[in-house]
Amino acid sequence: MSEPSWDAVADVVVVGFGAAGACAAIEAAEAGADVLVLDRFTGGGATAISGGVVYAGGGTRHQRAAGVEDTPEQMLAYLRLETAGAVSEETLKAFCDGSVDMLTWLEGHGVPFEGSPAPYKTSYPTNEHYLYYSGNELAGTSRAVAAPAQRGHRARGKGTSGKALFGPLRRAVEQRGARVRGLTRAEELVTDGSGAVTGVVCSTIEGAPSHVVRRYRWMAGRVGKLNLWYRPAGKALSRRLEQIERRYGRRWTVRARRGVVLSAGGFALNREMVREHAAPYSRGLPLGTLGDDGSAIRMAQATGAATRHMDRASAWRFFTPPSALAKGLLLGPGGTRVCNEALYGAAVAEAVIHEHDGRAHLLVDQRILREARKQVPRQTLWFQRLQTLTMFGSGRTEGATVAEVCSKLGIDAAEAERTVAAYNEVARADAEDPLGKPSDQMQELVEPPFSLIDISVRSSVGFPCPTMTLGGLAVDERTGQVLREDGGVVPNLYAAGRTASGICSNSYVSGLSLADCVYSGRRAGRSVSRSDSQGVQSAATEQEESADAVG
């Protein structure tokens, strides 16, 4: 499109203010660039409602304090399995080699971490623990290539720690002089005749009546959690926000002298895009904020940008804590074993979705169920307790025998009995599990009654199945610059976080997305601040230049 009359000017414009956008802004500002950050809402994005876990290793000070032995080489060997070629070996090695420094950088900008290790298997530790096995490090295939090490570094904060991670990053952005403009939705990228990105066209409700802005801010602060925990209410609030945007939004444009960084999240909340690109995951509950609508990806595509891994998403089927449930046996509809029950919840969901049509049940006997119930008070936070109420209540079916309980749910009872017999034989002999489950999580299923807990990939209020998208814009892995479909680059356009294809774009373990947000955000911020602005030529007048102070 032709260049508009600019309302504001900055060296670097960052679209989206979560972890990736904040890290890009900090790096660019520290390099001396004039930075303007835009956010549709009030900042935080999916980061602020996340668990605040950063995947880091190689010998961080918190690992050392906890007595955890780890090296960059061990971390690299493990992540080769998890990332499955999502990025080049060179990039993955740089990520692992720089992991200790990355965590130090975050702490230097105020993010609090601690090395209290969780002593049991969990999908998310309680407020007493901040270092844990956040992936598949203990699985047999992983142990064959790397010694297990706790690398899930949870930011110190009560409940889910996303705010404890993002709050300090927000303050660091502001302290470095970057301007932050909320209530402003990026809608279109401006390019010049050569295809170089020169700015952004937005819609803003800044300037709307004060009572409207107050109401919008209040709703924006709550819609993310509601979308996750009670989707109908989240949808209703989302519609109200969009109505306000349509009624009060006005056009607002900003020129970017050096470039634009897109860091506005993925597309989990855009159900049309999910069905188009990642249909098997459409039964899950969208994880993210209303801003995770894929709009940044589509804006870039309009300039000729390429995408990668758009078919990849991550659905989470966690049934631990309580940790005793890992001793159970996962059965598919045909009565066969689904996978190693000690795997990370996203790996479990992958097997359920792609090998068992989204259906699976966890078989436990009375002894395991009794132990699990005793663990609930000390191993769970409030949202995990809600999940256990559902698993032990409406999500559980009981029978006097394995055949009886399987027959109630239409599972092949004869095959299930053969599967249980083989599992019990391995557990009884203390032999190596063929699927790599650790021996301390193997236990015979012999004490009736038997229960089947539904862990099929679908969501309920009590047992949600959060799903996030992993693919995004293709980027140059040295700079974060967006690549074109024809193999070239889009001049002056960069992407980071889940707007971009990155380290976790083939598969996900807890903390890897936020770690990638930090890594890719810093990379984009450094690169765009070094831009010589070639191609960013416009007919900006002295009046337009004076808009530099606007924002």
N, C-alpha and C positions, 0 to 999 in steps of 0.2 A: 504494500500500500504506500501511497505518497506520504511524505513526512508531514505530521500535523504541526500546529502551533503548540509548542511545548508549555506545560504548566510548571514543570520542575526539571532540573538537570542534576545529574550526579555522575561521577566517574564509573561507579559500579552500582547496578540495580539488582537486588536479590529478591526473587519472587518466592515467598514462603518462609515462615519464621518458626521452623522447628529446629531440631538439632543440626541438620545439614545446613540450613540457611544461616543459623547463628554462627556456626564454625566458619562458613565462607565469609560472613561479614567481619568476624574478628580478624581473620587472616588478611583480608583485603585492607581493613582499616589500619592494622598494625604495619602494613607495607606502605602506608601513607595515602591510600586512596580515599576519596570522598564517597561514602557508601550510603545508599538509601535502601532500606528493607521494607518490602510491601507484604502485608498479610491480610487475607480476606476477613479474618476475625480479630482476635486480640493477641495472637502469638501462642506458641507452644506446640501446635499441631498434634500429631499422634504421639510425639515424644512425651508431652506433658501428661497424657493419660496412660502411658506405658508403665511397665514395671521398672524402668530406669536401669536396666541391666546392660552393661557394656562387656562384650567378649574381648578379653585381653589376657595375654600370657607371655611366655618367654622368660619369666622370672620377675614379675612385678614385685614391688616392695610388700604388697599385701599377701601375695603368694609366699614370699620368703618368711614373713612374720608367722604365717600359718603352718610353716614347715612343708609347703608344697614345692616339690622339685620340678622345674620346667625349663625348657630352653626354646629359643625360636625355631630350632630344627624340629623338635618334637611337636610344636604347635603347627608348623608347616606340614609335617607328615599327616597329622590328623585332619587338618582342614582341606588337604587335597581330596580326601574322601568325601567330606561334606559339600564342598563347593562344586565338585564334579566338572571342572573346566569352565566355570562361569566367567573367570578372568584368567589371564595368562599366568604362567608360572612366575614370571618376573614380577607381576603385580602382587600376587599372593605372597611371594617371598618378601617383598618390600613391606607389605602389611604386617607380616609376622615379625620381621626384623625391627620394625618401628613401633611394635605394640607397647613395650614398656614406656617409651617416650610419649606415646599417645596418651596413656593414662596419666603420666606425670604432667603433660600439657593440660589435660582436663582439670587435674587437681590445682595446677597453677592458676587456673581461671575460676577457682572456687568450688568445683564439684567435689563433694565429700564421698570418700570410699572407706571401707574398713575390711579387715581380713579375717572376720570371724567365720570359720567354715561350717556349713551345714553338715551334721553327722549322719544324715539319712537321705534317701532318694526323695527328691521333691521337684515339682514343676516350678516352684517359687518359694524361697525360704521365708520363715517368719522374721519378726523384727529383732530376733536375737542373732541372726546369721546374715552375712553379706557376701559370702564367697561360696560357690557351689558348682557341682557338675551340671552345667546348663545345656549339655548336648548329649551325644552318644559316646562320650569318652570311655565309658566302662564296658561298652559292647565288645563282643569277641572280635569282630572285624576291625574295630578301632584299636584294641589292645594289641593286635597283631602287628601294627605299624608304629604305634606310639604309646609310651607309658601314660596311663590316665593322669590327668591333672585338672583340678578345679580352675576354670577360667571365667566363670560367670561372676563379674564384679558388679554387685548391686549398689547403686548410690545409696548412701545412708539416709533413710527417712522412713517414717512410719507408713504402713499400708503399702500401696504400690508407689514406687519411688520416682516416677517420671518427673514430678514437679521438683524434686530434690536435684535432679539432673539439669532440667531446663532453666530453673530459676537463676542459678549462678551464671549460666551462659547468656541469658537475657541481660543481666547486669553488666557482664563483661562487654557485650555489644554496645550498650549505652555508654559505659565508661570510656570507650575508645572513640567516641564521637560519631558513631554511625547513627543516622536518623532512622527511626522506625515509624512507619505510617500504617496503622491498622485500619480496619473497616474499609479496605480497598481491595477490590477483586481484579486481578489481571485478566484481560480478556483476549488480547491480540498482541503479537509482536510486530514491531515496525521494522521494515527492511529498506535499504536503499537500492539503487539500480544494480549493484553488484551482488545483491543477496545478503549483504552484511546486516546484522541486527543493530539497529540504532536506538531502539527504545521500546516502550510498552504502553499500550492503550488500556486504561483501567476504568472501572466504575467504582465510585466511592460514595459512601453515605456520610462522610465527614461533612459537616455543614447542615445536616438534617436537624430538625428541632431537638433540643437537648433531651426531652423525655423519650423521644424515639431512639436516640443513641443509647440512652441508659437501658432501655428495655432490650435493645439488640445485644448490648454487651452482656446483660444478665443471661439471656437465652444462649448466646454463643458460649458462655462459660459452662453451660450444663448439657448442651446437646451431644457432646462427645461421649460422656459417660452413659447418657440415656440410650444412645444408639447401640451401645455395647450391652447394657444390662436390661433394657426394656425397649426393644426396637419400635413398637407402635408409638410410644411417647416420643421417642427420638425422631421418628418420621414426622409426627405432628409439629414438633418444634422446628424441624428443618423447613417445613413448608412455610411457617410463620417468618422465619429468617429470610427466605427467598422472596416472600411477599414484600417485606420491608425494603429489600434490595431493589426490587422492580419499581416500587413506588418512589423511593427517595434517592436512588442512585443517580449520580451525574457523571458525565464523562470527565476523565482526568488523565493527562498524558505525562510521561516522564522520559526524558532523553538520557541515554546511557553513553557516555563518552568512550569508555573502554569496553564495556560489555554487560551482558545480563546473565545471571546465574538462576536457573530454574531449580527450585528445591521445595516444591509444593506437594510432595507426597505421591502416592500411587493412585490406583483407580478402584479400590475395593468398594467404595460407596457408589460407583457408577455401575449399576447392575447390568445395563445394556452392554458396556464394555466387558464386564466379567463373563457374561454369557457368550459374547463374541469371541473372546480370546482364551478364557479359562473356564469353560462351561462345567467341567467336573467339580469345580469348587463352589458353584453357585448355591449349593444347599447350606453352606456355612453362614455364620453371622459376620457381616462386614466389620473388620477391625480398622479403626481409623476415625478421622473426623469428617465432617461434611466437605471439607476441603480436599479429601482424597477422592476426587471425582474425575481424575485423568485429564483435567483441563490443560495443565501445563504440558503434558505429553502431546495433546492434540494441537496446542498452539505451535509447538516446535515442528510437528509433522506438516503443518501448513507452510513451513519454510523449506520443506524437503528433507527433514530429519528422518533418520532411520531408527527402528526400535529393535530390541532383542529380548528374548525370553518372555514375551508377553503371555505365553501359555502357562507360565509358572506362577503358582501361588502356594501359600502355606496354610493348611487347616490344622487346628490343634485339638487333639483328643488326649487330654491329660486325665489320668485317673489316680495319680499320686500327687500330693499326699492324700490319704495316709499311705506310708511306704509299704505296708504289708500287702497292699493290693498288687504290687509288682510280682508277688509270688503266684498270682493266679494264671489262668490259661486263656488266651484269646482264641475264640472260635468264630469262624465264618459261617455263613448259612449252610455250607456243605459239610460242616462238622470238622473241617480241617483247621489246623493251627494257622493263625494269621501271620504272626511274626514274633520276634523276641519281645516279650512283654516289658522289659526294662528299657526299651528304646525311648528316645525323646518323643513327646506327644505328636510332633509334626511328622516324624517318620512312621509312627503308628497310623496316623490318618492317611498317609500316602499309600500304605499297604491296604488299608480298608477301602479306600476310594478306587484304586486301580486294579486290585485283585479280587475284591469281594463286593463290588457294586455299592460301596458305602455302608454295608451292614456288618456289624460285628458285636459280639457279647463277651464279657469277661466272666469266666467260670471260676468261682471260689467255693471252698467248702466252709463248714461252720467254724473251723479253727482259724482260718484266715480272716473271716468276717469278724469274729470276736476280737482278734488282735487289732484289726483295722479300726474298729469302733473305739478301742481304748486309746489309739494314737491321735484321734481327731483333736482333742483339746490342746495338745502341745505341739502339733505339727502343722496346724492350719491357721490362716488368716480368715477374716470374716467371709470373703467371697468364696474361699475354698470350702468353708463349712456349709455354705448354701449348696455347693455342688455335692458334698457328701450326703446331705439330707436327701437330695434327689436320687443319687446313686443307690442309697440304702433304702429308699422309699419307693416312689412311683417308678423308678428306673430299674427295679430289681424284681426278678421272678424266681420263685423257690420251688423245689421239688425234692422228693425223698431220695431219688436216684438221679444219676446223670441222664439216663434215658428219659425219665419222666420230665425233668425240667427242660430238656432240649425239645421234646415233643410239644410242649406247650407253646414254643415260639417258632415251630416249623423248621428247626435245625435238624439235619440228618442225625438221628440218635445213634444209629449203629456205627456210623463213621466217627461220631464224637466219642463214643466209648472206646474205640480203637485208639483215637488220638490221646485220650486221657491215660489209657493203659501204658502207652509208649512214654508219655511225659512222666508218669509215676515211676516207671522203671529207671529212667535216667536220674530222677531225684533220689530214689532209694539207694541207688548204687553210687551216689555222689560222683557221677560220671560227667564228662563234658557235654554240655547242651549243644546239639547240632546247630542251633540258631544263635549260639554265643551268649546266652543269658548267664550272668555270674552265678556261681554255685551257691552263694549265700542268699540268692533270691529264688532258688529252686526249692519247692516243697511239695510233697505228695498231697494229692487231693483225695482224701479218704473219709473224712468225717461228715456224715449227713446232718442236716439237709444241705443240698447244693443250691447255689444261687447263680443266676446269670444276670450280669449288670449290663445294660444297654449302652454301648459306646459308639453306636452308629453315627455317621457323619451327618448330623442335622442338629438344629439348635432348639433349645428350650430355655425358658427363663432361669430355671435352676441349674441347667447343665448346658451352657452355651458352647458353640463350636466356633471360636473366633477364626476368621480367615483374612489374611492379608495378601496383597499382590506383590510379586517379586520382580517382575520385568519392568522395563522402561526404555528410555532413550539410549541408543548406542552412543558411547563416548570414547574418545581417545584416552586410553588408560594412563598416559603420562601426564595429561593436562586437565582432563574432565571436559574438554571441548566436545560439543555435540557433532556427531558424524552424519553425513548425508547418505541418502540411498545410493548415490553414485560412487561412494567411497571417499569423497572429499569431506571437508568440514564446513559447518555453518559458521561463517566468521562472526566472532564476538558473542557466541552463544555457548554457555556451559550448563551442565546439569549435575545434580548431586542427590544423594539420598535415594528414596524409592521412586523419584521421578526418573532416575537413571538406572540402567542395568549395571549391577555391581557385584561385589564379592558374594552376597547371599542370594543371587538371582536364580540359582538352580535348586538350592535347598536352604533350609533355615534352621538354626538352633538359637535359643534365647541369647540375646545380646549381640548377635552377629549383625543385625540390621542397624542398630544404633552405632555399633563400632564402625560399620561401613558409612553411616551418615557423617560421623566425625572425620573419617579418613577421606571420603570423597568431597565433603564440604570444605575441608582445609585445602585439599588439592585444587579445587575450583577457585577458591578465594585467592590462593597464591598466584595461580595462572592468570586470572583475569586482571589482577592488579599489575601484572607485568606487561599487559597488552600495550602495544604502541598505537592502538586505536586505528590502525589501517582499516579503511573501509567505513569508518564511522564518520563520514563527512556528511554534513547537512547544511541546509540553508538557514541555520540558526542565526537569528539577528541579535543585536545587542539586547533587545528587549527579552528574547528567549534566554540569553545567558544570565540575565538578572534574575531569572526564575530559580537559579541555583540555590537560593536561600529558602525556597518554598518547600514545604513537605512536612 
